[in-house]
Amino acid sequence: MPSLPEITFQAVSFGFEDEQILQRCSFRAPAAQHTILKGESGSGKSTILQLILGYYQPQVGQIMVNNNPRQPRDLRKQSSWLPQDLDIGDGSVRDVMATPFDFAANTSQKPSVTTQQEVWQKLGLELGLLDKKFRNLSTGQRQRVGLALCHLLDKSLVLLDEPTSSLDRASKQKVAELLLDHNRTIISTSHDPFWVDLGDNLIELD
């Protein structure tokens, strides 16, 4: 696995024709730490995650990875990303869990059935959910399926957009115990005081 990434924004600006979202945004998300992006709705938290992955490009400024200009294709190969509203198809949960490991970049991370079930149970998910339609799950269940995938993909960079927004406290605790080790760089957005308190670094956006 590549060395753990440190992400640095250097005076990054980004917006659309009718809306400026980021204005000279600068911060550092150190390697092997959990950095929290906190701010009001519209402050650019989700946009920052998409900028990191190269789905958007800065209009001004630079995004650096370990002091080198970010290469989006390479970075995506070592990243897992959980958006706020996870929608990954009409198939069963079992199909959804299997699909990411069909991609060449992920085949080496394909977990055994035993490992998948262990992670599943650590997040408080019933094994019977695997045969249900993914879209028929509750928001909290879909969120935990996505978090299970982020863990099983075993990437060096994990990007999480409001990962606990639909979870109760017990489920949040299980997520924290599973994900928040220091073998990965984690950048997450959150309004949740429970999750914010678990960050190593807090970046407050205007």
C-alpha positions in Angstrom: 0.0 0.0 0.0 1.3 3.5 -0.7 2.4 5.7 2.2 -0.5 7.3 4.1 -1.5 10.5 2.4 -1.4 14.0 3.9 -3.8 16.3 2.1 -3.1 20.1 2.0 -5.3 22.8 0.5 -3.4 25.8 -0.6 -5.7 28.9 -1.0 -8.2 26.9 -3.0 -11.2 28.7 -4.5 -14.1 27.0 -6.2 -17.7 27.8 -7.2 -20.3 27.7 -9.9 -21.6 30.5 -12.1 -24.1 31.7 -9.6 -22.4 30.6 -6.3 -18.9 30.9 -4.8 -18.5 27.9 -2.5 -14.9 28.1 -1.4 -12.7 31.3 -1.2 -9.0 30.8 -0.7 -9.5 27.8 1.6 -6.3 26.5 3.2 -5.9 23.6 5.7 -3.8 20.5 6.3 -5.1 17.0 7.0 -2.2 15.1 8.4 -1.4 11.5 7.5 -2.7 8.8 9.9 -5.0 11.2 11.6 -8.8 11.9 11.6 -9.6 15.4 10.4 -13.1 16.8 10.8 -14.5 19.5 8.5 -17.2 21.4 10.3 -19.4 24.2 9.1 -22.9 25.4 8.2 -24.8 23.9 5.3 -23.4 25.5 2.1 -19.9 26.1 3.6 -18.3 23.7 1.2 -17.7 20.6 3.3 -19.0 18.0 0.7 -17.4 20.0 -2.1 -14.0 19.7 -0.4 -14.3 15.9 -0.5 -15.2 15.9 -4.2 -12.3 18.3 -4.9 -9.9 15.9 -3.1 -11.0 13.1 -5.4 -10.8 15.2 -8.5 -14.6 15.2 -9.3 -14.2 19.0 -9.3 -11.1 21.0 -10.0 -9.9 24.1 -8.1 -10.4 27.4 -10.0 -7.6 28.9 -7.9 -5.0 27.3 -5.6 -3.6 23.8 -5.3 -4.4 20.5 -3.6 -1.3 18.7 -2.5 -0.8 15.1 -1.5 2.4 14.6 0.6 3.7 17.9 -0.7 3.2 16.9 -4.4 0.4 18.1 -6.7 -2.6 15.8 -6.3 -3.0 13.2 -9.1 -6.7 12.4 -9.0 -6.6 9.0 -10.7 -3.9 7.7 -8.5 -5.5 9.2 -5.3 -8.9 7.6 -6.1 -7.2 4.2 -6.3 -6.1 4.6 -2.7 -9.4 6.1 -1.4 -12.8 5.0 -0.2 -15.6 7.6 -0.1 -19.0 7.5 1.6 -21.3 10.3 0.3 -24.2 11.5 2.4 -26.9 9.7 0.3 -25.4 6.4 -0.7 -27.1 5.0 -3.8 -25.3 2.2 -5.4 -27.8 0.3 -7.4 -31.0 -1.8 -7.4 -29.4 -5.1 -6.4 -29.3 -6.9 -3.2 -27.1 -5.8 -0.3 -24.9 -8.8 -1.1 -24.5 -7.6 -4.7 -23.7 -4.1 -3.5 -21.1 -5.4 -1.1 -19.4 -7.5 -3.8 -19.4 -5.0 -6.7 -16.5 -2.7 -5.6 -14.2 -5.7 -5.4 -14.7 -6.5 -9.0 -12.6 -3.4 -10.0 -9.0 -4.1 -10.7 -7.8 -1.6 -8.0 -9.7 -3.5 -5.3 -9.5 -7.2 -6.2 -6.6 -7.7 -3.8 -8.7 -6.4 -0.9 -11.6 -8.8 -1.5 -12.5 -10.1 1.9 -13.4 -13.6 2.9 -17.0 -14.4 3.8 -15.9 -14.8 7.4 -14.2 -11.4 7.5 -17.2 -9.7 5.9 -19.6 -11.2 8.4 -17.3 -10.2 11.3 -17.4 -6.6 10.1 -21.1 -6.8 9.5 -21.8 -7.9 13.0 -19.4 -5.4 14.5 -21.6 -2.7 13.0 -24.8 -4.3 14.5 -26.1 -5.4 11.1 -28.1 -8.6 10.8 -26.8 -11.1 8.3 -30.4 -11.5 6.9 -30.1 -8.0 5.4 -27.6 -9.3 2.8 -30.5 -10.7 0.8 -32.7 -7.6 0.9 -32.8 -4.9 -1.8 -30.3 -2.2 -0.9 -32.7 0.5 -1.7 -35.3 -1.0 0.8 -33.0 -0.5 3.7 -33.4 2.3 6.2 -31.1 5.3 5.8 -29.1 4.2 8.9 -28.7 0.7 7.5 -27.5 2.0 4.2 -25.1 4.2 6.0 -23.7 1.3 7.9 -23.4 -0.8 4.8 -21.3 2.0 3.2 -19.2 2.2 6.3 -18.6 -1.6 6.2 -17.5 -1.2 2.6 -15.1 1.7 3.5 -13.5 -0.5 6.1 -13.3 -3.6 4.0 -11.8 -1.8 1.0 -8.8 -1.1 3.3 -7.7 2.1 1.6 -5.1 4.5 3.0 -7.5 7.5 2.6 -11.1 7.4 3.8 -13.5 10.3 3.0 -16.8 10.3 5.0 -19.6 12.8 4.4 -21.7 13.1 7.6 -21.1 9.4 8.4 -23.2 9.3 11.6 -26.2 11.5 10.6 -28.7 8.7 10.7 -27.2 6.5 13.5 -28.1 6.2 17.2 -25.4 6.5 19.8 -24.8 2.7 20.1 -24.2 2.5 16.3 -22.0 5.5 16.3 -19.8 3.9 19.0 -19.5 0.7 16.9 -18.5 2.8 13.8 -15.8 4.6 15.8 -14.4 1.3 17.2 -14.2 -0.1 13.7 -12.9 2.8 11.7 -10.9 5.2 13.9 -7.5 3.6 14.0 -4.3 5.2 12.8 -3.6 2.9 9.9 -5.4 5.3 7.5 -5.9 9.0 6.9 -9.6 10.0 7.5 -11.3 13.2 6.5 -14.9 13.5 7.5 -17.6 16.2 7.5 -19.9 16.3 10.5 -22.3 18.4 12.6 -22.5 15.5 15.1 -20.9 16.5 18.5 -20.2 12.8 19.2 -18.3 12.4 16.0 -16.6 15.8 16.1 -15.2 14.9 19.5 -13.4 11.9 18.0 -11.4 14.0 15.5 -7.7 14.6 15.9 -8.0 17.9 14.0 -11.0 20.3 13.5 -11.2 22.6 10.5 -14.0 25.1 10.9 -15.3 26.4 7.6 -17.0 29.8 7.2 
